[in-house]
Amino acid sequence: MQHKGFVTVFAVLLTIVCLFYLSFNVVVSHYDKQAVEYAKGNKMAEYQYLDSLANDTVFLNYTLKECRENGVNLGLDLKGGMNVILEVSVPDIVRTLSGDSKDENFNKALEAAQQRQSSDSRDFVDLFVEEYEKLDPNAQLATIFFNYEMKDQLTVKSTNKEVADVLKKEVEAAVGNSFNVLRSRIDRFGVVQPNIQALETNGRILIELPGVKEPERVRKLLQGSANLEFWETYNGNELAMNFNRAEEVLRGIYSEDLPIAEAPAEDAAEEVAETEETPLSSLDSLTAAVQNAEQPESTEVSPEDEARFRAEHPLLSRMQLFNAETAVIAYVSARDTAKVTEMLNLRQVQEVFPRDVKFRWAVKPVSETSNVYELFALRVTNRDGKAPLSGNAITDASDELSQFSASSKVNMTMNPEGAKIWARLTKENIGRSIAVVMDDMVYSCPRVNSEIPGGRSEITGNFTTQEAKDLANVLKSGKMPARSRIVQEDVVGPSLGQEAIQKGMVSFIVAFVLLMIYMIFMYGLIPGLIVDASLLFNVFFLVGILASFKSVLTLPGIAGIVLTLGMAVDANVLVYERVKEELLGGKSHKAALKAGYQNALSAIIDGNLTTLITGIILFVFGTGPIRGFATTLIIGIMTTLFSALLLTRLIYGFMEKGKTIDTLAFSTPMSKNLLKNVNIDWMRIRKFGYIISACFILVAIGSLATRHLNLGIDFSGGRNYVVRFDDKVSTADIADKLQPGFGDASVSVITIGTENQVRISTNYKIDDRSESVDSEVEEIIFTALQPLLHGGVTQDMFVRGYVVKDGVAQVAVGDEGNILGIQSSQKVGPAIANDIITKAMWAVLFAMIAIFLYILIRFRNLGYSVGSLVALVHDVLFTLGLFSLFYSIMPFSMEIDQAFIAAILTIVGYSVNDTVVVFDRVRETTHLYAKRPLDETINDALNATLARTLSTSLSTLIVLLAILILGGDTIRGFVFALTVGVIVGTYSTLFVAVPIAYDIRKKQIAKGK
């Protein structure tokens, strides 16, 4: 073997890299177990414990947060949690930029553009301009948008195109502001490793919150507009005595075990993180944490001493007062912010503070490596309790480097009314601080040095470039209060996620073991074990590379890994079948191995490249779990080629030094004569294949025209709810109970998995943009199904999940027992559905075009390309027809959704892979025997590759059947489509692709081409 040294070094280096990245998962798993032991079933406490350790160095100078980010993480379908796509209201932004214009044509155009937006994925501003010009082709948008806020960007003579460009720029800025607002909001949920990212579609933002169990709270917080305010503040030294008196009050409450009397409904401060209290050893440790920007390390103290210390100093044991002329009142560890908030909310405590004080937390810790937050005291100066100045006064904000220092600063401009208030505020607070507050969190608290007239201000404070940019974005958020609404939502309960993990792992292990046994059965002990070793390395490299890319593993991702195993066998089968041919030809084992690898290389490369094309297209057009599946597939192809071609060849290279290799037969007594000396005249019987295919395609087209397809909510828009009951239920009975509540809206109920679990689908009010409609749907479902639920179950328990203990229903905490109620929910708005349909159509079209061109370039004959394309269309129609015929019969969901499109594209890649192998053998045989008749050449190629074709298909089917039988319910339809695709793809290679290529080539030869 050439380059043996290079392959060895590369394999060792790749192994080290994979071990390094996978070690992060080992470390994270260790601390996750600690968190479970600490929380004792309280899921929120578990997340809070992990959050408190996030910035601690735990492994090779990496913090726990960095370890979690550097490893493979589980997706929401495995971990449980909430995934939403928010759409920022671009119409609201345009209306605000117009100064809330009352122009009739403007409002008509805005409304028409909103209606078109549900079915047209183009930029909203372009749609609005088109509608406006339809109403009056000569109208000028500049007359509407030229106002005080826009005067620096537009003139009265600006063209409609120039106005549209400015509007797009402002919309982009507003979406960016909303992104920053949402990013700060999700930090307050106390979840481990939340994810937020702006999507390519203008105005849409993806948010993932693992472990969240309060979807209604999430909806309310994420869909609200940003509330930017400017407040006067107290200094720390002004409230020092009040805190001492508060300490005395609290000491009496906690030492005498008095009942806690809650303050009125108004929140005095919202906690930074809802954490269970964890004691600090001393007040000095908190000061050290602030000074050193590190989380304090607790020293060992006895529980008795700790309890006594907490009782004597209930408030000050949790905070470090900052008694100075500064707006920072105190420093508090993140783990104690919830308890401090609770204490400051007590009515008895509020009575010892001035009536005009409001406590608020800083939005982030004092440093990136600290878990210590600043506490501020806002001063209420207006009788209505509102801030003296709101974010509506901001017209612009920008960040820039300071001329006199290395830090950055923020420039802020206000409108005339805001400038007057700002001048008064700054005049009255010279030497004090004014807090910049958004969503009740303090973002900045600059000190006022002098009165600032004119509305132009400069905020300094040793900001880094990023901090200044973030503050500028916060200030601009007040300028553009844009509402956001959830257009797609997935909520997965922890119980359902845990079941998915278990079933996914079981299917993976079973499939892997079956493949190992199959390879030993087909090719003997040593060759089979070598393939098994390459499969082990394949999975190891695949998961290691996924970890290095910081990928998220989803259920389709696990399916991708398992499918990679099945397809990886193909390369080894191709090599072994060629080796067997060379051995039958009389070559030595060493020469046969060399020739086998060389002759199989072309077919292996061609087959995997066609699959790679479909994987790339899936990645480009897919979203969420489907993109995860595509990522796994793409990486799996690379690791398969390395493991199957290079690693196995390296092992045989070492074996060639001894005599062991000469004893290998690459077959077993049971497989030795399997499909040997096959002599089928495929071209003679091809017309029977045409007839069978034509008949079924006609049936498929008829079914598609009459029964249609069962479109999932990905394509139709709507809501899905998976609900679990105590006992088995009737889907018809549930549908009858639900229909009155949903009126004319569609309702469907199917069994998912077990007889006590169903999925409810409806399109009820899916176009409704109000924030309360989600709760309304949940209430309708709860009310209708209440007779089927356990006694005492409330709507909140039903939505969040409940368990029955000793005959009493209670809200589920963590992953305990058999959790009943809503297990998962999903919502897809009509605009999202239309985008998904468009992307799906383009994905399938591009895949077929790309493969057609690849075959044409690779084999330089139109017959091969046309044969492949017809076979692909055949396979797609066959699968679609089967889903159309049987979607109401099968015991699992056969809906057409994004996962189904992924399956179709995978079928396309797999089918071409099979076809390319035959075409490759035809080309090879033609070069060797140029004068042999075409039908003999093709028949020989099909017969020679038949063992490989059936062996590869069988090994892939073994894998797919393992997932189909043992895998999760949510991907059963997806795997069924792949199973059908493998069978029909094998058939189409033999009876469609190659025969059509033969007929075209025959005509070309007859014409002398």
N, C-alpha and C positions, 0 to 999 in steps of 0.2 A: 504493500500500500504506500502510495506517495504521500508526502507531507505528514507522515505519522507523528513526528515530533510536534508539529504545529497543532494538529488535532488534539493531541494529549494535553499540551499546555493550555489550549483554549478551553477544553473540557474542565480542567482543574480550576482555571480562573473563573469560569462560569459557575462552577459548583460553589466556590468560595463566595462569590457575589450573591448567589441565591441563598446560601446559608446565612450570610450577613443580614439580608433583608427579612428572611423568615424568622430570624432570631427576635426581631421586634415583636412579632406576634406571640412568641413564647413569653416575652416579658409582659406584654399587655395581658395575656391570659392569666399570668400569675397575679397581677394586681386586680384583675376582674374577679378572680376567686376571693381575694381578700375583701373586695367590696361586697360581694355576696354574703360572706360570713359576717361582715360588719352590719349590713343592712337588715339581716334576718327577715328577708321577704319583702321589705319595703323598697320598691323599685326606685322611688324618688330619692330615698336616702342613699341608695346605691350609686345613682348618678351624681349626687352631691358629694359623696365621699371621693369618687374619682375626680370630680372637678376640683376638689380641694388639693389633690395631689398633682394636678395637671402640670404645674410648673416646677415640680421637684425633679432633680436629676436622679434617674433610676438605672441607667444603663449606658456605659461608654460615653459619658458626658451628654447624653440625650435626656431630655425631660420626658415625662410620661406622655405629654401631649405630642411631642415629636415622635416618640415610639409608635403611638397610635396612627399618626399620619404616615409613617414610613412603612407600615405593614399592609397586608391585605385586610380590608374591612368588609364587614357584611352589609349588604344592601337592606333596605327597609322590608323587603319581602321575606327576609330571613331573620332580621333582628326585631322587626316591629317598629312602628313609629308613624310619622306623617310626612307625606310628600305633596307639595302643592306647587302649581304654576300660577303666579299672580300676573294679572295684566293691568298695568298702570293705565288709568283712563286718559287716553290721548285727547278725546273730545273735550274733557274738562280743561286740559292744558291749553288747547286752542282757544276755548272760550275765555279763559283767564287772560291770555295774551291779548285778546281783543278788547279787554276792559269790560267784559260781560256785555258785548254789543247787543243792541235791540234791533239791529237791521234785519228786516224780514227775510231777504235772500240769504243772508249769512246763516240764520237759524234754520232755514229750510235746507240749505246745503249741508249743514252740520248733521241734521237729522237723517238726511238721505245717505250721507257717507257712513253713518253709524249702522244703518240697515244693510248697506252693501258690505260692510266689514265682516258680517257673519258668514258671508260666502266668498269673499274676495280677500286673498291674503296679502295684497299689495299694501304699500305704506298708506296709512290713514290720511296723511296730509295730501298725498296725490289724489286720493279719492275725493277729499273735500274740495280741492281746487277744481277738479273735473265737474263736480256737481254744481259748484258756484258759477262756473263759466257756462254750464248748460242753461242756467236760469237767465243769465245776461252775459253774452259773449264779450261785451265791451266794458263790463264792470271791472273796476280796479280794487284789488284787495288792500292796497296801501291806504285807501281812505278809511278802512276799518282798523287796521293794525298800527297805523302811525299814531302813537300816543306817547305819553311821558316816559313810560318804561322802555319803549322800543325806539325812541328817537335817535339813539346812537347807532342803530343798525339799519333803519329804514328812512326813506324820504317820501314825500307825497308823490314823487314821480317813480317810485320803485315799481318794476314790472311784477306781474303775478308770479313769474318764475323766481324772481329775487325774493319775494315775500315767502314763497314756499320753501326756499332754501333756508331762510332765517327761521321759519317755523320748525323745520326739521331739526335744525341745530338746537333750538330751545327745547324741543321735545326730548331730544337725546340727553340734554343736560338735566331735564326734569326726571327722566327715568334713572339717570345716574344718581341724582339726589335721593330718589326713592330707594334705590339699591342700598345706599349708605344708611338710610333710616332703618330699613329692614334688617340690615346687618347688625346694627346695634340692638334692635329689638329682640332678635333671636338669641343674643347672648344672655338674655334675662330668663330664658326658659330652664336653665340649669341642665341642659342635655349635653351628652358627651359627643363631641365632634359633629356639630351641625354643619350643614353645607348650604351655601347660597351662591348662585351664579346667574349672570345675565344671559339670556338666550339670544340667538341670532334674530329672532322675530322682534321687531321694535316694540318695546313696552312690556315684554314678558320676562319674568324673573322666576327661576326655579329655587325652591327652598326645601331642604330635607331636614327633618327633626327626628332623629332616632329616639325611640323610647317614649315619645310624647303620648299621654293617655287622656288629654283633655282637648279634643279637637275644636270644641266650641270656643274655648279660651284662645286658641291659636287663631281661629278665624277672625275673632273680634279684634285681636291685637294687630294682626297683619293687614287687615283691610281698612284700618282707620287712617285718616290723613295725618300728616306730620303736624304737631302742635308746637311751634317755636315761640318762645317767650323770653323777655328780658326782665329780670327781677333785681330789686335792691336786696342787700344782704346784711346780716348781722356779722360782727367780728367775733372771734372765739373768746376774747377776754370779756365781752359783754354778757356772755351767757354762762360763765364759769360757775358763779354762785347758784344759778338755776339748776345746773347739773348736780351740784352737791346736794341741793334740797331734793332733787329727783331721786338721788341715791338713797336718801333717808326714807322716802316714801316707798321705794321698791324694796328696801330691806324689811320694812314692816310687812309688806304684802307677802313676800316670799318666805320670810322666817315664820310668820304666823299662819302661813298657808291659806291666806284669804282668797276668796274667789276673785278672778280677774274680771273687772268691769271694762268692757270694750268702749272705746270712744265712739262718737257718732260716725255715720256712714262715710264721711269724707276721709280719704286716705291721706295721712300726714306724710307718708313717704312710701314708695314702692321698693320692695327689697331688690337688691342686686342679684341675689341667688337664694332660693329657698332651701337653706341647708340646716341640718340638724346641728345643734351646738357641739363643738369640740373644744375642750378647755385649753387655754393658754397657760403656760406655767407662771408667767408674771407679766406685769405691765411693761417692763423693760424690753421683753422680747418683741413686742409690737413696735416699739420705737426702733429697735434694731432692724426690724423688717423694713421699715420705711427708709431708714438711712442706707441700708445695704441693698435694698431692692430685692430681697430674698424672702421666701416664706420662712417664718420662724420655726425652729425645731422644738418640739415640746420635750421637756424633761420629765422623768418619771416622778409622779406624785401619787400618794395614796388616795383612793376614792374618798376616804373620810376627810382628808385635808382639802381635797378639791371641792367637795360639797360644802364644807365650812367656808372656804374662800368665796365660793359663788354666793352663798347666803349673805355673807357680810358685805360683799361688793357686787351685787347682781348686775349693775350697769357698767361701772368703771372697770370691772374685771374683763370686760369684753371690748373696751375701747381705750384709746390713748388720747386724752383731751389735748388740744393745741391752744393753750391759753396765750394768744398773741393778737395783735391788730391785723389779722388776716381773715379772709372769709372761710378758711378751712377750720371747721369746728373740732373735728376729731378724725383719727385714723382707726379703721375697724377691719379686722380680718374678714374675708369673704364668708367664711364659715359661720360668722357671728352676726352678719348683717340682718338676717331674718329675725333673730332674737332681739336685737337692738331696736329694730322697727316695731316689733310687737310691744316692747316696753314703752317706747315713745308714743305709741298709739293709745296707751291706757289713759282713761279720763283723769285719774288721780295724778298722773305724771303731767299731762297737758296743763293742769291747773297751776303748776308751779312755774310754767314758762309764760312769756308774754303772749297775749291772745293773737298777735299778728305774726307769729312765727310759723313757718312751714319747713320741715326737714326734708332734704333731698340728697340722694347719693350721686356721686360722680359716675359717669357712664362707663368708665374703665378703670382698672387698677392704676396705682401711681407709677408703675413701670411694667414692662412686658414680662419680667421675671417675678413679679410680686402678686400676691393675692390680697393686697391691702387696698381698701377703698377710702376715699375722702367723704366726710359728711359735711354738708353745708346747711345753713339756716337762712331761708329766704324771708324777707320782710314784706308783709302784705300792707300796701299803702292805699289801695282803692277800697271804697266801701263795698263794692260788689265782689271783692275777693279775687278779682282778675289781675293779671299782670299789667303794669303800666304801659307796656309796649309789646306788640305781637310781631310775628315774622312777616305779616302782610306788608309791613313798612319797608322791608328790604327790597331794593331794586337790583342790586348786584353785589357780588362778593368774589374776591380772587385772592390767591396766595402768591407770594413772591419772596425772594431772599432779601433779608435786611441789609442795608448798605453799611451798617456800623457793627455788625456781628455775624457770626457764622450761622445763626438761627434764621428761621423763616418768620414771616408775619402775614397777617390777613387784612386786606383792605375791604371796607364795607361801605356801601352807599344806600341811602334811604330816600324815600319820596318826601315831598315838602311837609306833609302832616307828621310823618315819622321823625323828620329832622327837628321839628319844633319840640316834640316830646323828648327826643334824645338829648337835645341841648339842655332842657330843664333837668333831666335825670343826671346827666354828667355834672352839671353845675352844683346840684345838691349833694353829690356823692364824691366830691374831690377827696382823694386820699383813701377812699373805700373801694369796694369791688361791686361790679354788676355781673350777675350770673346769666349766662346764655343757657337756657333750659329748653330741651325738647323731649316730648313724651315723659315729662316729669323727671328727667335725668339731666344732671349738670354736665354740659360739654366743655364749658370754659368759664372762667371767672376772672376776667381781666380787671386790673386796678386802674381807676380813673385818676389821671394826673392833672387834668384841667378840663374846663368846659369845652365841649366839642360842638360848635355851631355848623350849620350847613349840611348836616347829615352825612358827611364823609369822615370815616373813622379808621383808625389803624390799631389793630389788636396785636400786641406782642406778648411774649411769654415763653421764650426759649423753645419755640416749637421746632420739631424736626420738619423736614419737607413734607412728609406724609401726614403728620399731625396738622400742619397748616392747611394742606389740601382737604383733609377730612372736615376741619372746622369751616372752611369756605363752602364746602358742599352742604354742611348743616345749615349755614346761614341762607344759602340759596334755596334750601328746602322750604323755608318760610315764604320765599317769593312765589313759589309754584306749588300751592297745596293741591296735589293731584291724588284723587281717590284711586284705590286699587281694588280689584275684585278677583276672587279665585275662579279661574276658568278650567282648571283640572286639579283633581285632588285624589289622593290615595291614602287611606288609613289602614294600617295592618296591626292587629293586636299581637301582643307578645306570644300568646298561646299558639296562634296560627303560624307565626314566624318560627317558633320552636319546632312545631310539627314539620314545617318545610325543611328545616335543617336536618332533622332526623331522617325523614324520607329521602332527602337528597343524598345524604351520606350513605344510607343503606343501599340505595340504587347504585351509587358509585362503586361501593365495595363489591356488591354482587356482580355488577357488570365487569369489573376488573378481574375478579376471580374466574368468571366464566371465560373471559378472553384468554387468560393464562392457560386454562385447561384446554381450550380449543386449539391454541397454537401448539401445545405439546401433543395433542391428539393428531393434528394434521402433519406435523413435521418432525416429530421425535423429541426426546427429552432435552438434549443439549441445544439443538437449534430453537426449540420452543422456549427454553429458559433464557436463551440469549435475546429473543424477541421480548420476552417478559421483562428482562432487565432494561431493555431499551424503552419499554412502556413506562416502567417506574421512573427512569431518568426523565422521560418525556414529561410526565406529570410534575415531577420535582422542578424541572427547569421552567415549565409553564407557570406554576404557582409562584416560583421565585421571581420571575420576570414581572408577573402581575403585581407582586409586592413592590418591586423597584419602581414601577409606574404609578404606585399609590392607587391602584385600581380598587373598585368596589365589587365584591363578589355577590351576584344575585342568583336567584334560582335558575333563570335562563343561562347564567354564566356556568353554573354547575353542569347544566345540560350540555353546554358547549364543551366543557372539559371531558365529560363522558363521551360525547360524540367524537371529540378529537381522538380518543382512544380507539374507537371503532374505525375511524378513517386512517389512523396511523398504522393499523395492521395492514392496510392496502399496500403500502410501500414494501413491507417485509414479505408479503405474499408475492408481489411482483418479482422481487429478487429471488425468493426461494423457488418459484416456478421456473424462472430462467435457469437457475442453478441445476434443477432437476433435468431440464432439457439438455443442458451441456453435459451432464453426467451420462445421460442416455446416449449422447453422441460419442462417448468414449474418452472424454477428457478427464484428466486427473482432478482430484478435489480442489487443489490449489488453483489450477487453470479454470475450472468450472466456476469457482467463487469469483475470480477476477472477471470472467466473461459475464457472469450473471449480474454483477453490480453494474458493469459497463452497459450491457444491453438493456437493463431495466431503467437506467438513469433517465433517458429521454421521456419515457412514459410517465415516470414518477414526477418529473419536473412539470410536464404539460398538465397532468391531472391536478397537481397541487396549485399551479398558477391559476387555473380556471376557478378553483375554489377560493383562492385568494382574491380574485376579482369580485366575486359575490360578497366576500367578507368586507372588502373596502367599501363597496356600495352600501352594504348594510350599515357600516359605521358612519358614512356620510349622511344617509337619509334617516337613520334610526335615532331614537331618543331613549334615555333611561336604560331599563333592563335590556332592550334590544341592542343598544350600542355596547352594553357590557358583553352580551353574547357575541357580537361581532369582534370585539377586542380579543376575547378568549379564542375565537376561531382563528383570527389572524396570527396571534402569537403561537397558537397550537400548530399551525402549518409550519412555521419556522422551526419550532422545537422538534416537530416530527421529522422534517428533512434532516436535521442535525443528528437526532438520535437514531433514526432508522438507517440512514446512509453512512454516516461517519462513525458513530460509536460502535455499531454492530460490526462494521468492517474493521475497526480498530481491534475489537475483541478477536475476530477471526485471524487478524494479522499476527497477534501474539500466539494463537493456537497453531499457526502454521509451522512454528518452530519445533513442535512435537509431532507425534504420530496420531494424536487423537482425532485430528480433522479427517484423516483418511478412513475413519470408521463411520463417519456420518452419512446417512442415507437420505436425509431431508424428507423422510416419509416414515410412516408406521405401517405395520401389516394391515391395518384397517383402512388406511388412506392411500396405500401404494398404487393400487389399480383404479382409484377413484377417477372417473372421467378420462381414463387413459385410452388412447387410440380412438377418440371420438371422430366420427366421419359423417356429420350431418350436412345435407345439402341445403344450407340456409337460404340461398338465393332462389331455390326452387319452391320453397314453402313461404316465401315472403308475402305472397298475395293473401294467404290466410291471415297473416299478421295485419295486413292493411284492412281486411274486412272486419276483423275483431276490433281493431282500434277505431275504425270509422263508425261501427255500430255503437260502441260505448261513447264516443265523442258526441254522436247525435243524441243519445240519451242524456248525456251531461248538459248539452246545450238546451235540450228541452226542459230539463229540470231547472236550470238556471233561469230560463225564460218564464217558467210557471211557478215553481216553488221559491225561486230566488235563493239568496244566501241569508243565513242568520247573522246579520251584522251586529258585532259587539258595540259597546258604547264608544270605543275608540273611533269608529266610523259614523255612528249615528248620533252620538251625543246622548247623555243620560246619566243615570246613577245606578251603581251596583252596591248591594249590601249583602254580606255573608253573615247569616244569623244561625246560631246554634241553640237548640232547645234541650230540655231535660230528656224527653222521649222522642221517638220517631214521629214525624208529622206528614201530613198529606199536602203535596204541592198545590193540588187543585183547591183544597180547603183554604190554604193560605191566600191564594190568588183571589178567591171569592171574598174573603174578609178584607183584603186590601183595596179592591176595585172601587167601592163606594167612596173611600177617602180620596182617591186619585182622580175620580170623575172620568173625563174622556181621555185622560192620558193612558198610554200603554203600560201594562204591567205583565211581567213574566216571572215565573218562579220555577227553578229547577233544583234538583238535589245535587249537592256538591259533596262528594266523598261518602259520608255515612248518611243513614236515613233520618238522622236528627239534625242535619245541617242543610240549609238551603241558601240559594242566592236569589235575591229579589232585584229585579231590574225595572226601571221606570224612566220615562222622559218627562215626568211631571215638572212643569215650570222650569225646564232647563234653560230657557231664554231669560228667565227673571233675573235681574241684576241686583235685587235687594239682598242685604246681608242676612236677613232672617229666614230666607227660604230653606236653607240647609236644616235649620232647627225645625222648621215646619214639616219637612219631609220626615225627619226622625220622629216627630210627634205623631204623625199620621200612622207610621209603621208601628210604633209602640202601642198606640190606642187600639189599632185593629188586631194586634197579636196578643194583647194583654190576657185574653182567656187561655192562651196556650203557655203562658209564663208561670213561673213559680209564684206563689202568693207573697205579697209584700215587695215585689220588684218595682222600683220607681223608674221613671224615664232616664234619669241620670245613670242609674245602675245598668239599665239595659244598653245604653249607648257606650258606657265605659267598660262594660263587661262585669259579670257578677259570678259568685260561687255560692253554693248552698252548703252550709255547715250546721250540723245538728238540726236540720230542718228549717234553718233561717237563712234567707238570702242576704248577701252583703257584697259591697263593691270589692272586686278582685284586686289584690295587691301583689304585684310581681307576676310570676309565672305559675302560681299555685294551682294545683288540681285541674279540674275540668271547668274551664271558664266558659260561661254561657253568655247569651246576648249577642250583640254585634261584634263579629270577629274582625271584619275589615269593611271598608267602604271605598268607593271610587266615584269620582265625578269627572265628566269630560264635557265641556261646553261645546256648542255647535261650531264656533270659530276654530277651536282646536281640532275638532273632528274633521272639518274640511281641510285643514292643513295636513293632517295625517293621511287622508285619502290622496291628496295631491302628491305628497312625498312617496306614498306607497306605489302609486302608478308610475312615477318617474323612476323609482328604484328598480322595479321589475323591467321597465323598458330599457333603462341604461344597462342593466345586467345582461339582457339578451343581446343588445347591440354590441356591447364590449366583448362578449364571448364569441359572437358571430365574427367580429373583426379579428379576434385572436386566432380562431381556427383558420380563417382565410389567410392570415399572414404566416401562420405556422406550417400549414399544409399546402398552401399556394394552389388551392383548387376550390372553385365555388361549390362543387358537389358536396364536399365535406362540411362546409359552412351551412349550406341549405339543409342538409340532413340533420345536423346538430340542432339548428334553429327549429325545424319542424318537430323534432323529438322533444325539445324544451316546451314548445307550445302544447304538444300532446300531453306531456307530464303535468303541466299547470292546469289544463282543462280537465284532465282526468281527476286530479286532486280536488279541484273546485266542484266538479260534478258529484264526487263522492260526498263531499261536505254538504252539498245542496240536497242530495237524496236522503242522507241519514242523520241530519242534525236533530230531528225530532225523535229519533229512535235510540241513539247511543246513550249510555248511562253517564256520560260526561259532556262537558260543554264543547260544542263544535262551532263556536262563534268565529267570525272573521274579524280579527283584531291585528294589532301590530305584531304579536308573536306569530300569528299565522303567516303574515308577509315574510317574516324572518325564515319561517319554515319553507315557504315557496322558494325563496332565494337560495336557501341551503340545498333544496331538492335540485334546483337548476345547476348549482355547482357540482353536486354529487353526480347527477346524471351525465353531465359533460365529462367529468372525470372518468367515468366508466367508458364513455364513447371514445374519448381521446386515446385510451389504451388500445382499443381495437384499431383505430385509424393509424396509430403509431406502428402497430404490427403489420398493417396493410402496406404502409409506406416502406417498411423494412423489407418485406417480402418482395415487393415490386422492384426494389433496387437489386435484390439478389437474383430474381427470375423475371427479367423484364419482358420476356416473350410469353410467359404463362398467361392463359386466358384470365380475364378479370374475375369471372365468377369463381374460378378455382382459387385464385389468390385471396379473395375475400372470405370464401368458405374456410380455407386453411387458417386465416387469421382469427376468425371467430372460434373455430375448433381449438386452436392452440391456446387461446386466452380464456376459454370457457371455464376451466378450473379456477383460474384467477378471478374471473367475474363472479362466479357463484360463491367462491370462498370469501371474497371481500364483502359481498352482499350479506352472506350469512353471518360473518363476524360483526358487521354493523348492525344487523337485525338483533343479534344477541344483546348488544348494548342497548338498543332502543326499546326492546321488549322489557328489559330490566327496569328502565325508567318508566315505561308505560304502566307496568304492573305495580312497581314499588315506589315510584316517585310521587311528588305532590300533586294534588288535584288541580292546582292552578295551571300546570303545564302539560296536563294529560292530552288536551286537544292539540297542542303544539307538537308533542312527541308522536301522536297518532298521525299527524300530517307528514312528519318525517318518515315514519314507518311505511306509510303508503307510498311516499316518494321514492324510497329505496327499492321497493318491489316494482313499482311501475317504471322507475328509471332503468332498472336492469332489463325489464321487458322491452322498453323502447330502444335500448341499445341494439338488441338482437333483432327486433322486428320493425323498427321505424327508421332510426338514424342511419344505420349501415345499409339497409336495403334502398333507401332513398338516395343515398350517396352513390350506390351501385348503379341505379337507374340513370342518374344524371351523368355519371362517368361513362356509362355505356353509350349514351347519346352523343357525348363529346367525342368518344373514340370513333363512332360511326360517321361523324362529321369531319374526322381527321384532325381534331384538336389535341 
